[in-house]
Amino acid sequence: MTPPSDPAALDAADPLAEHRDAFVRDPAVLYLCGNSLGPLPVATRDRMASMVGVEWGQSLVRGWNSHDWIGLPHRVGDIIAGLVGAEAGEVIVADSTSANLYKLAVAAMQARPDRKVVLSEPGDFPTDLYMLEGAVRTLGGDRRLELRDADAIEAALTEDVAVLVLCHVHYKTAAVRDMARLTKAAHAVGALVIWDLSHSAGVIEVDLNGCGADLAVGCGYKYLNGGPGAPGFLFVARRHQEALVSPLSGWMGHAAPFAFVDDYRPAPGVARFACGTPPILSLSALEGGVALSAAAGAPAIAAKARALGDLFIDRIGALAGDALELISPAEAQARGGHVAFRHPDAYAIVQALMARGVVGDFRDPDVMRFGLSPLPLSYAEVARAADLLVEVVTSRAYVDPAYQVRAKVT
Ligand SMILES: *Cc1c(COP(=O)(O)O)cnc(C)c1O
């Protein structure tokens, strides 16, 4: 019998194998950074050409109707909804993840006006904490942001908590937070929860409605392969849609944006969380990315993500407990779509890998992350990348001074 860690056998049995051809690939590169910027789908490259040449170039302003640009934020939102356990009409694509978090955090606090605390986790993705600081500052009074380690979150849920904000998958360690359990615990004290799905949408199972989730935000350019700076998305559970109001009350969230009246009236449904004119070129690129995920199906994608992670960790073998400290959960069910290690020379190791065609990423001060995006990657590629990592570490190739020079964006 073939061992489960034989990459050729895994590729031969991979139900998603054909989806790899949907991406533009460079045979000289092993791209393990799809958790930061997903690769380019072939269809998106072609779509961009026609978006610019035909839809913009020829249709001009008529495109808002003739190509239904105006419906694009909802159309793409509905596809994303299917990937994260939401219903059509509960997700809209708009703005950035940062801006969406701000809108939902302020709206949630305003829906719990007697409660002073926004609760979150220290060490989580910086923009989330910065935006929450800003949201608290906007509303003022004695509102405050309180940060508690993951294992102390439940104990910190008191009647003074208006909203709990957590990342479903941690951006460094890939640890998965228990969405069902933490949502239930927050609801037990009357708090709302905002989940950040940036590192889970499009890679592991997300069941927002199954978990009774209230609100969520997520990123379009990571596992959803929407392209650099793709707009983010937000989810508002149907039961909350009429009660919550966006603090960024732009005309695209107005009940009648083209009536051009002076007073703001929020649109019904999730549409009220739109703000300004949607970025149509970026949105149509994102549509191509999410369409691929929808065609592959969230369960198959999640299963492959777990298997790729297991293979990668297995292949690193004994080195993971020795020179490299595995900071991601070893157990696949508890892990998102990337695998992270700590090493004092993490930066130089990532550079040495880059010189060998492996694109991973480094996070200050000593973490290296390897994104194992299920659609574009094969098991053989992931095994090869793991072997190169082992080689670089055991041979100490990273000691070369050329690998120590820091780039501006790492
Ligand atoms: C990637 C990511 C973001 C990105 O926010 P932008 O507004 O798109 O820059 C936000 N939060 C988390 C947790 C992320 O991983």
The ligand as an ORCA input file, in Angstrom:
! r2SCAN-3c Opt
* xyz 0 1
  C      -5.021     40.297      5.314
  C      -5.797     40.738      6.504
  C      -6.426     41.983      6.526
  C      -6.268     42.910      5.356
  O      -6.836     44.146      5.551
  P      -6.784     45.217      4.380
  O      -7.720     46.247      4.815
  O      -7.161     44.522      3.110
  O      -5.387     45.717      4.269
  C      -7.158     42.319      7.638
  N      -7.268     41.470      8.693
  C      -6.669     40.272      8.694
  C      -6.825     39.362      9.853
  C      -5.901     39.875      7.609
  O      -5.298     38.689      7.618
*
